[in-house]
Amino acid sequence: MNRAERIRAAVEAAFEVQRIEVRDDSHLHAGHAGARPEGETHFDLLVVSSEFTGQSRVTRQRAVYGLLSAELEGGLHALSIRALTPDEAIKETK
């Protein structure tokens, strides 16, 4: 299982996910700090869950970062997180 699959599986196991997108952006960071030739170091994550309702952006991100701490300790250098409620996701697409 690659890192993107592990991220997806961990998030889906922890939250009631309405939508999830996991994108490996490592190729965009070649030569930067933390980048490795084999990739899987820089990811963009979108998670839409009603469980985020009433939570601040910081609380949501801390929950996701905590969930993925093993990945961060194991070579994941950068993780961009957008953790949205379903209503926020709808507004974002308008």
PyMOL Python script that loads the backbone (N, CA, C, O; Angstrom):
from pymol import cmd

cmd.read_pdbstr("""\
ATOM      1  N   MET A   1       0.853  -1.176   0.000  1.00  0.00           N
ATOM      2  CA  MET A   1       0.000   0.000   0.000  1.00  0.00           C
ATOM      3  C   MET A   1       0.901   1.242   0.000  1.00  0.00           C
ATOM      4  O   MET A   1       1.790   1.359   0.844  1.00  0.00           O
ATOM      5  N   ASN A   2       0.678   2.158  -0.933  1.00  0.00           N
ATOM      6  CA  ASN A   2       1.501   3.354  -0.973  1.00  0.00           C
ATOM      7  C   ASN A   2       0.993   4.393   0.036  1.00  0.00           C
ATOM      8  O   ASN A   2      -0.049   4.205   0.665  1.00  0.00           O
ATOM      9  N   ARG A   3       1.747   5.493   0.178  1.00  0.00           N
ATOM     10  CA  ARG A   3       1.417   6.501   1.195  1.00  0.00           C
ATOM     11  C   ARG A   3       0.037   7.122   0.957  1.00  0.00           C
ATOM     12  O   ARG A   3      -0.713   7.325   1.912  1.00  0.00           O
ATOM     13  N   ALA A   4      -0.307   7.425  -0.282  1.00  0.00           N
ATOM     14  CA  ALA A   4      -1.618   8.010  -0.571  1.00  0.00           C
ATOM     15  C   ALA A   4      -2.740   7.076  -0.121  1.00  0.00           C
ATOM     16  O   ALA A   4      -3.735   7.525   0.448  1.00  0.00           O
ATOM     17  N   GLU A   5      -2.581   5.796  -0.372  1.00  0.00           N
ATOM     18  CA  GLU A   5      -3.586   4.809   0.040  1.00  0.00           C
ATOM     19  C   GLU A   5      -3.667   4.713   1.559  1.00  0.00           C
ATOM     20  O   GLU A   5      -4.754   4.561   2.118  1.00  0.00           O
ATOM     21  N   ARG A   6      -2.510   4.801   2.230  1.00  0.00           N
ATOM     22  CA  ARG A   6      -2.505   4.749   3.697  1.00  0.00           C
ATOM     23  C   ARG A   6      -3.176   5.989   4.288  1.00  0.00           C
ATOM     24  O   ARG A   6      -3.922   5.890   5.262  1.00  0.00           O
ATOM     25  N   ILE A   7      -2.910   7.148   3.701  1.00  0.00           N
ATOM     26  CA  ILE A   7      -3.555   8.377   4.166  1.00  0.00           C
ATOM     27  C   ILE A   7      -5.063   8.262   4.006  1.00  0.00           C
ATOM     28  O   ILE A   7      -5.816   8.538   4.940  1.00  0.00           O
ATOM     29  N   ARG A   8      -5.501   7.854   2.822  1.00  0.00           N
ATOM     30  CA  ARG A   8      -6.937   7.700   2.555  1.00  0.00           C
ATOM     31  C   ARG A   8      -7.582   6.726   3.543  1.00  0.00           C
ATOM     32  O   ARG A   8      -8.636   7.019   4.107  1.00  0.00           O
ATOM     33  N   ALA A   9      -6.961   5.592   3.747  1.00  0.00           N
ATOM     34  CA  ALA A   9      -7.519   4.568   4.635  1.00  0.00           C
ATOM     35  C   ALA A   9      -7.617   5.072   6.072  1.00  0.00           C
ATOM     36  O   ALA A   9      -8.619   4.830   6.746  1.00  0.00           O
ATOM     37  N   ALA A  10      -6.591   5.768   6.543  1.00  0.00           N
ATOM     38  CA  ALA A  10      -6.599   6.275   7.918  1.00  0.00           C
ATOM     39  C   ALA A  10      -7.695   7.316   8.117  1.00  0.00           C
ATOM     40  O   ALA A  10      -8.405   7.292   9.123  1.00  0.00           O
ATOM     41  N   VAL A  11      -7.830   8.220   7.168  1.00  0.00           N
ATOM     42  CA  VAL A  11      -8.850   9.274   7.283  1.00  0.00           C
ATOM     43  C   VAL A  11     -10.251   8.676   7.192  1.00  0.00           C
ATOM     44  O   VAL A  11     -11.138   9.051   7.959  1.00  0.00           O
ATOM     45  N   GLU A  12     -10.449   7.760   6.271  1.00  0.00           N
ATOM     46  CA  GLU A  12     -11.772   7.141   6.129  1.00  0.00           C
ATOM     47  C   GLU A  12     -12.141   6.297   7.349  1.00  0.00           C
ATOM     48  O   GLU A  12     -13.322   6.153   7.664  1.00  0.00           O
ATOM     49  N   ALA A  13     -11.155   5.744   8.030  1.00  0.00           N
ATOM     50  CA  ALA A  13     -11.420   4.954   9.231  1.00  0.00           C
ATOM     51  C   ALA A  13     -11.759   5.843  10.424  1.00  0.00           C
ATOM     52  O   ALA A  13     -12.472   5.419  11.333  1.00  0.00           O
ATOM     53  N   ALA A  14     -11.250   7.072  10.424  1.00  0.00           N
ATOM     54  CA  ALA A  14     -11.426   7.963  11.571  1.00  0.00           C
ATOM     55  C   ALA A  14     -12.639   8.869  11.472  1.00  0.00           C
ATOM     56  O   ALA A  14     -13.208   9.251  12.495  1.00  0.00           O
ATOM     57  N   PHE A  15     -13.042   9.217  10.265  1.00  0.00           N
ATOM     58  CA  PHE A  15     -14.128  10.173  10.061  1.00  0.00           C
ATOM     59  C   PHE A  15     -15.187   9.602   9.125  1.00  0.00           C
ATOM     60  O   PHE A  15     -14.901   8.733   8.301  1.00  0.00           O
ATOM     61  N   GLU A  16     -16.404  10.099   9.263  1.00  0.00           N
ATOM     62  CA  GLU A  16     -17.449   9.804   8.276  1.00  0.00           C
ATOM     63  C   GLU A  16     -17.203  10.744   7.103  1.00  0.00           C
ATOM     64  O   GLU A  16     -17.597  11.910   7.131  1.00  0.00           O
ATOM     65  N   VAL A  17     -16.557  10.228   6.091  1.00  0.00           N
ATOM     66  CA  VAL A  17     -16.098  11.044   4.972  1.00  0.00           C
ATOM     67  C   VAL A  17     -17.150  11.067   3.863  1.00  0.00           C
ATOM     68  O   VAL A  17     -17.571  10.024   3.364  1.00  0.00           O
ATOM     69  N   GLN A  18     -17.566  12.285   3.488  1.00  0.00           N
ATOM     70  CA  GLN A  18     -18.452  12.431   2.335  1.00  0.00           C
ATOM     71  C   GLN A  18     -17.645  12.543   1.045  1.00  0.00           C
ATOM     72  O   GLN A  18     -18.093  12.134  -0.026  1.00  0.00           O
ATOM     73  N   ARG A  19     -16.439  13.110   1.174  1.00  0.00           N
ATOM     74  CA  ARG A  19     -15.568  13.266  -0.001  1.00  0.00           C
ATOM     75  C   ARG A  19     -14.130  13.304   0.489  1.00  0.00           C
ATOM     76  O   ARG A  19     -13.835  13.881   1.536  1.00  0.00           O
ATOM     77  N   ILE A  20     -13.249  12.692  -0.265  1.00  0.00           N
ATOM     78  CA  ILE A  20     -11.817  12.728   0.067  1.00  0.00           C
ATOM     79  C   ILE A  20     -11.022  12.744  -1.230  1.00  0.00           C
ATOM     80  O   ILE A  20     -11.324  12.022  -2.180  1.00  0.00           O
ATOM     81  N   GLU A  21     -10.004  13.585  -1.239  1.00  0.00           N
ATOM     82  CA  GLU A  21      -9.062  13.635  -2.349  1.00  0.00           C
ATOM     83  C   GLU A  21      -7.664  13.662  -1.753  1.00  0.00           C
ATOM     84  O   GLU A  21      -7.355  14.500  -0.906  1.00  0.00           O
ATOM     85  N   VAL A  22      -6.832  12.751  -2.195  1.00  0.00           N
ATOM     86  CA  VAL A  22      -5.448  12.682  -1.750  1.00  0.00           C
ATOM     87  C   VAL A  22      -4.584  12.807  -2.994  1.00  0.00           C
ATOM     88  O   VAL A  22      -4.643  11.971  -3.896  1.00  0.00           O
ATOM     89  N   ARG A  23      -3.782  13.861  -3.027  1.00  0.00           N
ATOM     90  CA  ARG A  23      -2.956  14.098  -4.215  1.00  0.00           C
ATOM     91  C   ARG A  23      -1.484  14.176  -3.812  1.00  0.00           C
ATOM     92  O   ARG A  23      -1.118  14.924  -2.904  1.00  0.00           O
ATOM     93  N   ASP A  24      -0.657  13.408  -4.486  1.00  0.00           N
ATOM     94  CA  ASP A  24       0.789  13.422  -4.266  1.00  0.00           C
ATOM     95  C   ASP A  24       1.380  14.540  -5.131  1.00  0.00           C
ATOM     96  O   ASP A  24       1.423  14.431  -6.356  1.00  0.00           O
ATOM     97  N   ASP A  25       1.830  15.607  -4.483  1.00  0.00           N
ATOM     98  CA  ASP A  25       2.431  16.745  -5.174  1.00  0.00           C
ATOM     99  C   ASP A  25       3.949  16.735  -5.101  1.00  0.00           C
ATOM    100  O   ASP A  25       4.586  17.759  -5.347  1.00  0.00           O
ATOM    101  N   SER A  26       4.529  15.605  -4.769  1.00  0.00           N
ATOM    102  CA  SER A  26       5.976  15.523  -4.561  1.00  0.00           C
ATOM    103  C   SER A  26       6.767  15.991  -5.778  1.00  0.00           C
ATOM    104  O   SER A  26       7.813  16.624  -5.637  1.00  0.00           O
ATOM    105  N   HIS A  27       6.272  15.680  -6.962  1.00  0.00           N
ATOM    106  CA  HIS A  27       6.993  16.060  -8.178  1.00  0.00           C
ATOM    107  C   HIS A  27       7.135  17.578  -8.313  1.00  0.00           C
ATOM    108  O   HIS A  27       8.045  18.057  -8.990  1.00  0.00           O
ATOM    109  N   LEU A  28       6.242  18.331  -7.674  1.00  0.00           N
ATOM    110  CA  LEU A  28       6.304  19.794  -7.726  1.00  0.00           C
ATOM    111  C   LEU A  28       7.378  20.364  -6.793  1.00  0.00           C
ATOM    112  O   LEU A  28       7.702  21.550  -6.861  1.00  0.00           O
ATOM    113  N   HIS A  29       7.921  19.517  -5.929  1.00  0.00           N
ATOM    114  CA  HIS A  29       8.878  19.967  -4.914  1.00  0.00           C
ATOM    115  C   HIS A  29      10.265  19.346  -5.100  1.00  0.00           C
ATOM    116  O   HIS A  29      11.086  19.381  -4.184  1.00  0.00           O
ATOM    117  N   ALA A  30      10.523  18.790  -6.257  1.00  0.00           N
ATOM    118  CA  ALA A  30      11.836  18.184  -6.520  1.00  0.00           C
ATOM    119  C   ALA A  30      12.929  19.208  -6.265  1.00  0.00           C
ATOM    120  O   ALA A  30      12.870  20.336  -6.752  1.00  0.00           O
ATOM    121  N   GLY A  31      13.921  18.797  -5.496  1.00  0.00           N
ATOM    122  CA  GLY A  31      15.028  19.681  -5.167  1.00  0.00           C
ATOM    123  C   GLY A  31      14.797  20.528  -3.928  1.00  0.00           C
ATOM    124  O   GLY A  31      15.729  21.180  -3.457  1.00  0.00           O
ATOM    125  N   HIS A  32      13.602  20.540  -3.391  1.00  0.00           N
ATOM    126  CA  HIS A  32      13.293  21.309  -2.185  1.00  0.00           C
ATOM    127  C   HIS A  32      13.588  20.479  -0.939  1.00  0.00           C
ATOM    128  O   HIS A  32      13.809  19.270  -1.018  1.00  0.00           O
ATOM    129  N   ALA A  33      13.586  21.143   0.195  1.00  0.00           N
ATOM    130  CA  ALA A  33      13.811  20.465   1.475  1.00  0.00           C
ATOM    131  C   ALA A  33      12.777  19.364   1.673  1.00  0.00           C
ATOM    132  O   ALA A  33      11.585  19.565   1.439  1.00  0.00           O
ATOM    133  N   GLY A  34      13.241  18.215   2.100  1.00  0.00           N
ATOM    134  CA  GLY A  34      12.352  17.099   2.404  1.00  0.00           C
ATOM    135  C   GLY A  34      11.956  16.256   1.209  1.00  0.00           C
ATOM    136  O   GLY A  34      11.391  15.176   1.382  1.00  0.00           O
ATOM    137  N   ALA A  35      12.236  16.720   0.003  1.00  0.00           N
ATOM    138  CA  ALA A  35      11.870  15.957  -1.199  1.00  0.00           C
ATOM    139  C   ALA A  35      12.835  14.792  -1.376  1.00  0.00           C
ATOM    140  O   ALA A  35      14.029  14.900  -1.099  1.00  0.00           O
ATOM    141  N   ARG A  36      12.281  13.672  -1.846  1.00  0.00           N
ATOM    142  CA  ARG A  36      13.103  12.499  -2.135  1.00  0.00           C
ATOM    143  C   ARG A  36      12.834  12.073  -3.578  1.00  0.00           C
ATOM    144  O   ARG A  36      11.728  12.272  -4.080  1.00  0.00           O
ATOM    145  N   PRO A  37      13.819  11.498  -4.245  1.00  0.00           N
ATOM    146  CA  PRO A  37      13.641  11.100  -5.643  1.00  0.00           C
ATOM    147  C   PRO A  37      12.459  10.148  -5.857  1.00  0.00           C
ATOM    148  O   PRO A  37      11.803  10.194  -6.898  1.00  0.00           O
ATOM    149  N   GLU A  38      12.191   9.291  -4.873  1.00  0.00           N
ATOM    150  CA  GLU A  38      11.085   8.328  -5.022  1.00  0.00           C
ATOM    151  C   GLU A  38       9.711   8.946  -4.752  1.00  0.00           C
ATOM    152  O   GLU A  38       8.688   8.285  -4.927  1.00  0.00           O
ATOM    153  N   GLY A  39       9.685  10.202  -4.329  1.00  0.00           N
ATOM    154  CA  GLY A  39       8.406  10.895  -4.108  1.00  0.00           C
ATOM    155  C   GLY A  39       7.757  10.536  -2.783  1.00  0.00           C
ATOM    156  O   GLY A  39       8.430  10.132  -1.835  1.00  0.00           O
ATOM    157  N   GLU A  40       6.453  10.689  -2.732  1.00  0.00           N
ATOM    158  CA  GLU A  40       5.633  10.415  -1.548  1.00  0.00           C
ATOM    159  C   GLU A  40       6.059  11.239  -0.333  1.00  0.00           C
ATOM    160  O   GLU A  40       6.051  10.745   0.794  1.00  0.00           O
ATOM    161  N   THR A  41       6.430  12.501  -0.572  1.00  0.00           N
ATOM    162  CA  THR A  41       6.859  13.373   0.529  1.00  0.00           C
ATOM    163  C   THR A  41       5.951  14.585   0.721  1.00  0.00           C
ATOM    164  O   THR A  41       5.893  15.137   1.819  1.00  0.00           O
ATOM    165  N   HIS A  42       5.250  15.003  -0.314  1.00  0.00           N
ATOM    166  CA  HIS A  42       4.414  16.202  -0.271  1.00  0.00           C
ATOM    167  C   HIS A  42       3.015  15.856  -0.786  1.00  0.00           C
ATOM    168  O   HIS A  42       2.851  15.406  -1.920  1.00  0.00           O
ATOM    169  N   PHE A  43       2.012  16.073   0.066  1.00  0.00           N
ATOM    170  CA  PHE A  43       0.637  15.713  -0.295  1.00  0.00           C
ATOM    171  C   PHE A  43      -0.337  16.856  -0.045  1.00  0.00           C
ATOM    172  O   PHE A  43      -0.134  17.704   0.823  1.00  0.00           O
ATOM    173  N   ASP A  44      -1.387  16.844  -0.830  1.00  0.00           N
ATOM    174  CA  ASP A  44      -2.518  17.744  -0.659  1.00  0.00           C
ATOM    175  C   ASP A  44      -3.719  16.867  -0.319  1.00  0.00           C
ATOM    176  O   ASP A  44      -4.001  15.892  -1.016  1.00  0.00           O
ATOM    177  N   LEU A  45      -4.425  17.219   0.753  1.00  0.00           N
ATOM    178  CA  LEU A  45      -5.545  16.400   1.230  1.00  0.00           C
ATOM    179  C   LEU A  45      -6.786  17.258   1.378  1.00  0.00           C
ATOM    180  O   LEU A  45      -6.758  18.302   2.029  1.00  0.00           O
ATOM    181  N   LEU A  46      -7.863  16.817   0.779  1.00  0.00           N
ATOM    182  CA  LEU A  46      -9.179  17.422   0.975  1.00  0.00           C
ATOM    183  C   LEU A  46     -10.060  16.377   1.644  1.00  0.00           C
ATOM    184  O   LEU A  46     -10.192  15.256   1.155  1.00  0.00           O
ATOM    185  N   VAL A  47     -10.660  16.756   2.768  1.00  0.00           N
ATOM    186  CA  VAL A  47     -11.580  15.874   3.485  1.00  0.00           C
ATOM    187  C   VAL A  47     -12.854  16.653   3.753  1.00  0.00           C
ATOM    188  O   VAL A  47     -12.817  17.749   4.312  1.00  0.00           O
ATOM    189  N   VAL A  48     -13.977  16.084   3.354  1.00  0.00           N
ATOM    190  CA  VAL A  48     -15.272  16.680   3.642  1.00  0.00           C
ATOM    191  C   VAL A  48     -16.012  15.730   4.566  1.00  0.00           C
ATOM    192  O   VAL A  48     -16.247  14.568   4.234  1.00  0.00           O
ATOM    193  N   SER A  49     -16.376  16.252   5.744  1.00  0.00           N
ATOM    194  CA  SER A  49     -17.074  15.441   6.733  1.00  0.00           C
ATOM    195  C   SER A  49     -17.966  16.328   7.593  1.00  0.00           C
ATOM    196  O   SER A  49     -17.565  17.420   7.993  1.00  0.00           O
ATOM    197  N   SER A  50     -19.163  15.857   7.870  1.00  0.00           N
ATOM    198  CA  SER A  50     -20.057  16.596   8.762  1.00  0.00           C
ATOM    199  C   SER A  50     -19.517  16.617  10.190  1.00  0.00           C
ATOM    200  O   SER A  50     -19.958  17.429  11.003  1.00  0.00           O
ATOM    201  N   GLU A  51     -18.570  15.735  10.502  1.00  0.00           N
ATOM    202  CA  GLU A  51     -17.960  15.712  11.831  1.00  0.00           C
ATOM    203  C   GLU A  51     -17.165  16.986  12.125  1.00  0.00           C
ATOM    204  O   GLU A  51     -16.858  17.259  13.285  1.00  0.00           O
ATOM    205  N   PHE A  52     -16.832  17.760  11.109  1.00  0.00           N
ATOM    206  CA  PHE A  52     -16.087  18.999  11.308  1.00  0.00           C
ATOM    207  C   PHE A  52     -16.990  20.176  11.684  1.00  0.00           C
ATOM    208  O   PHE A  52     -16.494  21.253  12.015  1.00  0.00           O
ATOM    209  N   THR A  53     -18.285  19.981  11.637  1.00  0.00           N
ATOM    210  CA  THR A  53     -19.220  21.050  11.964  1.00  0.00           C
ATOM    211  C   THR A  53     -18.976  21.548  13.387  1.00  0.00           C
ATOM    212  O   THR A  53     -18.899  20.761  14.330  1.00  0.00           O
ATOM    213  N   GLY A  54     -18.857  22.857  13.523  1.00  0.00           N
ATOM    214  CA  GLY A  54     -18.645  23.467  14.830  1.00  0.00           C
ATOM    215  C   GLY A  54     -17.199  23.494  15.286  1.00  0.00           C
ATOM    216  O   GLY A  54     -16.900  24.036  16.350  1.00  0.00           O
ATOM    217  N   GLN A  55     -16.290  22.916  14.498  1.00  0.00           N
ATOM    218  CA  GLN A  55     -14.870  22.903  14.860  1.00  0.00           C
ATOM    219  C   GLN A  55     -14.129  24.001  14.096  1.00  0.00           C
ATOM    220  O   GLN A  55     -14.454  24.302  12.947  1.00  0.00           O
ATOM    221  N   SER A  56     -13.139  24.585  14.745  1.00  0.00           N
ATOM    222  CA  SER A  56     -12.310  25.573  14.067  1.00  0.00           C
ATOM    223  C   SER A  56     -11.410  24.871  13.048  1.00  0.00           C
ATOM    224  O   SER A  56     -11.221  23.655  13.095  1.00  0.00           O
ATOM    225  N   ARG A  57     -10.871  25.653  12.144  1.00  0.00           N
ATOM    226  CA  ARG A  57      -9.951  25.112  11.139  1.00  0.00           C
ATOM    227  C   ARG A  57      -8.738  24.473  11.818  1.00  0.00           C
ATOM    228  O   ARG A  57      -8.268  23.418  11.391  1.00  0.00           O
ATOM    229  N   VAL A  58      -8.241  25.104  12.863  1.00  0.00           N
ATOM    230  CA  VAL A  58      -7.078  24.585  13.582  1.00  0.00           C
ATOM    231  C   VAL A  58      -7.400  23.246  14.251  1.00  0.00           C
ATOM    232  O   VAL A  58      -6.592  22.320  14.200  1.00  0.00           O
ATOM    233  N   THR A  59      -8.564  23.141  14.870  1.00  0.00           N
ATOM    234  CA  THR A  59      -8.968  21.888  15.520  1.00  0.00           C
ATOM    235  C   THR A  59      -9.065  20.761  14.502  1.00  0.00           C
ATOM    236  O   THR A  59      -8.621  19.643  14.763  1.00  0.00           O
ATOM    237  N   ARG A  60      -9.636  21.048  13.365  1.00  0.00           N
ATOM    238  CA  ARG A  60      -9.767  20.041  12.302  1.00  0.00           C
ATOM    239  C   ARG A  60      -8.393  19.573  11.838  1.00  0.00           C
ATOM    240  O   ARG A  60      -8.146  18.372  11.721  1.00  0.00           O
ATOM    241  N   GLN A  61      -7.497  20.530  11.574  1.00  0.00           N
ATOM    242  CA  GLN A  61      -6.169  20.172  11.082  1.00  0.00           C
ATOM    243  C   GLN A  61      -5.372  19.404  12.123  1.00  0.00           C
ATOM    244  O   GLN A  61      -4.651  18.465  11.787  1.00  0.00           O
ATOM    245  N   ARG A  62      -5.498  19.794  13.380  1.00  0.00           N
ATOM    246  CA  ARG A  62      -4.796  19.051  14.434  1.00  0.00           C
ATOM    247  C   ARG A  62      -5.272  17.606  14.499  1.00  0.00           C
ATOM    248  O   ARG A  62      -4.475  16.692  14.711  1.00  0.00           O
ATOM    249  N   ALA A  63      -6.576  17.403  14.316  1.00  0.00           N
ATOM    250  CA  ALA A  63      -7.116  16.039  14.341  1.00  0.00           C
ATOM    251  C   ALA A  63      -6.525  15.204  13.209  1.00  0.00           C
ATOM    252  O   ALA A  63      -6.153  14.049  13.414  1.00  0.00           O
ATOM    253  N   VAL A  64      -6.441  15.790  12.015  1.00  0.00           N
ATOM    254  CA  VAL A  64      -5.906  15.058  10.863  1.00  0.00           C
ATOM    255  C   VAL A  64      -4.404  14.833  11.030  1.00  0.00           C
ATOM    256  O   VAL A  64      -3.916  13.730  10.783  1.00  0.00           O
ATOM    257  N   TYR A  65      -3.672  15.858  11.443  1.00  0.00           N
ATOM    258  CA  TYR A  65      -2.233  15.693  11.664  1.00  0.00           C
ATOM    259  C   TYR A  65      -1.964  14.624  12.719  1.00  0.00           C
ATOM    260  O   TYR A  65      -1.063  13.802  12.551  1.00  0.00           O
ATOM    261  N   GLY A  66      -2.734  14.627  13.799  1.00  0.00           N
ATOM    262  CA  GLY A  66      -2.564  13.617  14.841  1.00  0.00           C
ATOM    263  C   GLY A  66      -2.808  12.220  14.318  1.00  0.00           C
ATOM    264  O   GLY A  66      -2.099  11.277  14.671  1.00  0.00           O
ATOM    265  N   LEU A  67      -3.804  12.096  13.483  1.00  0.00           N
ATOM    266  CA  LEU A  67      -4.149  10.826  12.874  1.00  0.00           C
ATOM    267  C   LEU A  67      -3.019  10.299  11.986  1.00  0.00           C
ATOM    268  O   LEU A  67      -2.810   9.090  11.883  1.00  0.00           O
ATOM    269  N   LEU A  68      -2.308  11.206  11.358  1.00  0.00           N
ATOM    270  CA  LEU A  68      -1.265  10.830  10.398  1.00  0.00           C
ATOM    271  C   LEU A  68       0.141  11.008  10.958  1.00  0.00           C
ATOM    272  O   LEU A  68       1.098  11.127  10.193  1.00  0.00           O
ATOM    273  N   SER A  69       0.278  11.027  12.257  1.00  0.00           N
ATOM    274  CA  SER A  69       1.586  11.264  12.877  1.00  0.00           C
ATOM    275  C   SER A  69       2.626  10.223  12.455  1.00  0.00           C
ATOM    276  O   SER A  69       3.793  10.566  12.267  1.00  0.00           O
ATOM    277  N   ALA A  70       2.227   8.976  12.307  1.00  0.00           N
ATOM    278  CA  ALA A  70       3.184   7.942  11.887  1.00  0.00           C
ATOM    279  C   ALA A  70       3.720   8.228  10.483  1.00  0.00           C
ATOM    280  O   ALA A  70       4.898   7.999  10.209  1.00  0.00           O
ATOM    281  N   GLU A  71       2.863   8.724   9.603  1.00  0.00           N
ATOM    282  CA  GLU A  71       3.308   9.077   8.246  1.00  0.00           C
ATOM    283  C   GLU A  71       4.280  10.254   8.302  1.00  0.00           C
ATOM    284  O   GLU A  71       5.287  10.266   7.594  1.00  0.00           O
ATOM    285  N   LEU A  72       3.977  11.240   9.143  1.00  0.00           N
ATOM    286  CA  LEU A  72       4.851  12.406   9.269  1.00  0.00           C
ATOM    287  C   LEU A  72       6.213  12.020   9.842  1.00  0.00           C
ATOM    288  O   LEU A  72       7.234  12.600   9.474  1.00  0.00           O
ATOM    289  N   GLU A  73       6.222  11.056  10.728  1.00  0.00           N
ATOM    290  CA  GLU A  73       7.487  10.579  11.301  1.00  0.00           C
ATOM    291  C   GLU A  73       8.220   9.652  10.335  1.00  0.00           C
ATOM    292  O   GLU A  73       9.420   9.420  10.482  1.00  0.00           O
ATOM    293  N   GLY A  74       7.499   9.124   9.350  1.00  0.00           N
ATOM    294  CA  GLY A  74       8.081   8.143   8.442  1.00  0.00           C
ATOM    295  C   GLY A  74       8.378   8.647   7.048  1.00  0.00           C
ATOM    296  O   GLY A  74       8.435   7.853   6.109  1.00  0.00           O
ATOM    297  N   GLY A  75       8.573   9.960   6.887  1.00  0.00           N
ATOM    298  CA  GLY A  75       8.995  10.471   5.586  1.00  0.00           C
ATOM    299  C   GLY A  75       8.044  11.436   4.913  1.00  0.00           C
ATOM    300  O   GLY A  75       8.417  12.072   3.928  1.00  0.00           O
ATOM    301  N   LEU A  76       6.832  11.565   5.413  1.00  0.00           N
ATOM    302  CA  LEU A  76       5.919  12.566   4.866  1.00  0.00           C
ATOM    303  C   LEU A  76       6.417  13.921   5.337  1.00  0.00           C
ATOM    304  O   LEU A  76       6.398  14.207   6.535  1.00  0.00           O
ATOM    305  N   HIS A  77       6.858  14.752   4.416  1.00  0.00           N
ATOM    306  CA  HIS A  77       7.487  16.027   4.765  1.00  0.00           C
ATOM    307  C   HIS A  77       6.482  17.166   4.868  1.00  0.00           C
ATOM    308  O   HIS A  77       6.588  18.008   5.760  1.00  0.00           O
ATOM    309  N   ALA A  78       5.507  17.201   3.961  1.00  0.00           N
ATOM    310  CA  ALA A  78       4.547  18.307   3.940  1.00  0.00           C
ATOM    311  C   ALA A  78       3.159  17.780   3.596  1.00  0.00           C
ATOM    312  O   ALA A  78       2.988  16.950   2.703  1.00  0.00           O
ATOM    313  N   LEU A  79       2.177  18.286   4.331  1.00  0.00           N
ATOM    314  CA  LEU A  79       0.790  17.878   4.127  1.00  0.00           C
ATOM    315  C   LEU A  79      -0.085  19.114   4.180  1.00  0.00           C
ATOM    316  O   LEU A  79      -0.204  19.757   5.222  1.00  0.00           O
ATOM    317  N   SER A  80      -0.692  19.442   3.063  1.00  0.00           N
ATOM    318  CA  SER A  80      -1.636  20.550   2.990  1.00  0.00           C
ATOM    319  C   SER A  80      -3.030  19.969   3.208  1.00  0.00           C
ATOM    320  O   SER A  80      -3.452  19.065   2.487  1.00  0.00           O
ATOM    321  N   ILE A  81      -3.745  20.492   4.208  1.00  0.00           N
ATOM    322  CA  ILE A  81      -5.050  19.926   4.577  1.00  0.00           C
ATOM    323  C   ILE A  81      -6.143  20.964   4.400  1.00  0.00           C
ATOM    324  O   ILE A  81      -6.038  22.091   4.882  1.00  0.00           O
ATOM    325  N   ARG A  82      -7.191  20.563   3.700  1.00  0.00           N
ATOM    326  CA  ARG A  82      -8.448  21.316   3.685  1.00  0.00           C
ATOM    327  C   ARG A  82      -9.487  20.368   4.260  1.00  0.00           C
ATOM    328  O   ARG A  82      -9.882  19.393   3.620  1.00  0.00           O
ATOM    329  N   ALA A  83      -9.922  20.666   5.474  1.00  0.00           N
ATOM    330  CA  ALA A  83     -10.921  19.847   6.167  1.00  0.00           C
ATOM    331  C   ALA A  83     -12.197  20.681   6.247  1.00  0.00           C
ATOM    332  O   ALA A  83     -12.267  21.659   6.992  1.00  0.00           O
ATOM    333  N   LEU A  84     -13.202  20.284   5.472  1.00  0.00           N
ATOM    334  CA  LEU A  84     -14.404  21.085   5.317  1.00  0.00           C
ATOM    335  C   LEU A  84     -15.654  20.333   5.743  1.00  0.00           C
ATOM    336  O   LEU A  84     -15.700  19.103   5.718  1.00  0.00           O
ATOM    337  N   THR A  85     -16.663  21.097   6.134  1.00  0.00           N
ATOM    338  CA  THR A  85     -17.992  20.524   6.330  1.00  0.00           C
ATOM    339  C   THR A  85     -18.636  20.414   4.952  1.00  0.00           C
ATOM    340  O   THR A  85     -18.164  21.047   4.007  1.00  0.00           O
ATOM    341  N   PRO A  86     -19.696  19.632   4.814  1.00  0.00           N
ATOM    342  CA  PRO A  86     -20.376  19.555   3.514  1.00  0.00           C
ATOM    343  C   PRO A  86     -20.850  20.922   3.018  1.00  0.00           C
ATOM    344  O   PRO A  86     -20.741  21.212   1.827  1.00  0.00           O
ATOM    345  N   ASP A  87     -21.377  21.770   3.916  1.00  0.00           N
ATOM    346  CA  ASP A  87     -21.829  23.106   3.516  1.00  0.00           C
ATOM    347  C   ASP A  87     -20.671  23.959   3.010  1.00  0.00           C
ATOM    348  O   ASP A  87     -20.816  24.676   2.020  1.00  0.00           O
ATOM    349  N   GLU A  88     -19.532  23.887   3.678  1.00  0.00           N
ATOM    350  CA  GLU A  88     -18.352  24.637   3.226  1.00  0.00           C
ATOM    351  C   GLU A  88     -17.878  24.152   1.869  1.00  0.00           C
ATOM    352  O   GLU A  88     -17.460  24.953   1.033  1.00  0.00           O
ATOM    353  N   ALA A  89     -17.940  22.863   1.646  1.00  0.00           N
ATOM    354  CA  ALA A  89     -17.520  22.302   0.357  1.00  0.00           C
ATOM    355  C   ALA A  89     -18.416  22.791  -0.771  1.00  0.00           C
ATOM    356  O   ALA A  89     -17.941  23.093  -1.865  1.00  0.00           O
ATOM    357  N   ILE A  90     -19.713  22.868  -0.499  1.00  0.00           N
ATOM    358  CA  ILE A  90     -20.663  23.357  -1.500  1.00  0.00           C
ATOM    359  C   ILE A  90     -20.370  24.821  -1.820  1.00  0.00           C
ATOM    360  O   ILE A  90     -20.346  25.206  -2.989  1.00  0.00           O
ATOM    361  N   LYS A  91     -20.149  25.631  -0.801  1.00  0.00           N
ATOM    362  CA  LYS A  91     -19.860  27.044  -1.007  1.00  0.00           C
ATOM    363  C   LYS A  91     -18.557  27.234  -1.773  1.00  0.00           C
ATOM    364  O   LYS A  91     -18.433  28.169  -2.564  1.00  0.00           O
ATOM    365  N   GLU A  92     -17.593  26.361  -1.545  1.00  0.00           N
ATOM    366  CA  GLU A  92     -16.305  26.464  -2.211  1.00  0.00           C
ATOM    367  C   GLU A  92     -16.418  26.217  -3.717  1.00  0.00           C
ATOM    368  O   GLU A  92     -15.610  26.735  -4.488  1.00  0.00           O
ATOM    369  N   THR A  93     -17.392  25.447  -4.136  1.00  0.00           N
ATOM    370  CA  THR A  93     -17.552  25.129  -5.558  1.00  0.00           C
ATOM    371  C   THR A  93     -18.391  26.163  -6.299  1.00  0.00           C
ATOM    372  O   THR A  93     -18.506  26.104  -7.524  1.00  0.00           O
ATOM    373  N   LYS A  94     -18.970  27.095  -5.581  1.00  0.00           N
ATOM    374  CA  LYS A  94     -19.796  28.127  -6.246  1.00  0.00           C
ATOM    375  C   LYS A  94     -18.970  29.301  -6.685  1.00  0.00           C
ATOM    376  O   LYS A  94     -19.504  30.251  -7.256  1.00  0.00           O
TER     377      LYS A  94
END
""", "prot")
cmd.dss("prot")
cmd.show_as("cartoon", "prot")
cmd.util.cbc("prot")
cmd.orient("prot")
